[in-house]
């Protein structure tokens, strides 16, 4: 019977491999920790740069489009809820998309150039800068360099307000724009399945 | 040349900085070599739009360079020019060292310059306008004051060659003709020393680079307005030899002030690596010779730095004794050094030959200093891993530079003849040594001898790969520890957070120290 053959194959394969418990960081003999020179400044600068990039427009996340995400029907009560404002600057606000800077095939899309009209927020929103373990060390570093950065705290907040306003550029004109996004005849959920060429009666 | 773990390190870096998507595109280019947009989309299985955005980010941050290979026209067909993208491994790895670059600027220039460089490192490339806008958004002062301050900082950075104009977006690479290829083959056969052929990456970077005259040139608005700015162009290059280039440049420079606003600037990694190379050479010489010799060497490096064409310069430009003395007394440490002391230091530096003397002119032998440092590093690894006997054998083979037989090695290193082959075999298995078998027909029987040798090139690549492996392990540990820290945020345990802070500092410092060793084997 066919089962016997399959079973033998599996048994043969299984007997060859020993399973070892997976250890993420196996114990090894480590060098003396005191022999490592303290590079505090370098570590703090690196940490600052890393924080910036994680919150920057250059960090590309796998964006799931809103259409696929929400299976629920959009309700009237959802309109009063605050929309998800984009926390990152758009990539196209900062990139200089001219032909002498990037290859033509990458900037061919005309929509990309239009989006760059929004103002770029140069200072990160204070909410995006997560607390990290070098907060204490950074304060020491800043004290050494001077007190100039304390003045930036107010600037960051005003930039944040400007950013939120610019993100809500799609103004709510009430009912006048309602029909723009109104799909009457198209049924999103069944469209993919509809391969019939028969006329609709 | 990217080693296996080098590629893994690079991908790990890009993932941490720009996310998984960008890292996927980057890995594809690193493993498969230069690809077109369509091929990249096919291999990564991402959408065309995603790949385009990733490539834009990688180009913006100088990790990828686009280029076009000129294809020969055959049978009356139109010449097709397909844009290809090549990953720049060196530039990706430099991202580890941005903090070191910032340190160099903070030691040599003011805070405004450090701030500007940080902006360029954060964004990869910026125009003059973007740099001004950024400065304005953080300041309360008037626009003109800020613009002047930014321009002043840019000029200081340009004069020190710490920033440069960005390369061309899509240079055309010409294929070598059949005659050129044949000439290269003949040259390679006749040459006794193996010469490194220019890789495709090097050719692309060279083709894209701006001309030396333009590279560090900023034409300011006031100078353009005044009489075409013929004699007052604010250039960092004011050497006599460059005058002809400047004249030619004036005809090229049809930029208006508006055009200068859109020119992209970036950090000049080459200059920073040069600084770090010099620093490493001085550190190495410090361990062997006294302060006087180190001061003289430092002065020679300062005097000849601007004349170095590439980072891996083997020898510095020759200097006379009097010009060395003039440079020495400029520095603080060298103020009280006498002429005779300088001469004595130069003699000291010639053994081992850190400085070569030729008809009363002296030049630094960088290659020798770096090689000695690399040997020491490799020897210390062997000592720690395999013990003193293996270390003595390795040193013997490394210094002799040719094949030695097992028994001879045993005699020279005072190790028992039974133990010697075992140790040598262990080193050979781990790629630290090369082995050759020699069969000799003696009087009565066939004798087999084992010959051992250290191949410096292979050893260098192997040690480098191991270092990248260690760096990757450290990065993963750092990421793991910071994940732990995130979970602890909700539980305010000061002691635990302090411990984690110390751990992160130790791991971070270890990464920086390891990076010094990686630069020694890869960049210097």
Interface residues (C-beta under 8 A of the other chain):
Chain A: X24 X25 X33 X36 X37 X38 X39 X40 X41 X42 X43 X44 X45 X46 X47 X49 X50 X52 X53 X54 X56 X58 X59 X60 X61 X62 X91 X94 X95 X96 X98 X99 X100 X101 X102 X103 X104 X105 X106 X109 X120 X121 X122 X123 X131 X132 X133 X134 X136 X137 X145 X146 X151 X152 X155 X159
Chain B: X16 X17 X18 X19 X20 X21 X22 X37 X50 X52 X53 X54 X55 X56 X57 X59 X60 X61 X66 X83 X98 X99 X100 X102 X103 X111 X118 X121 X122 X123 X124 X125 X127 X130 X133 X134 X137 X138 X139 X140 X166 X168 X169 X170 X262 X264 X477 X480 X482 X485 X489 X497 X500 X501 X504 X505 X506 X508 X509 X510 X512 X513
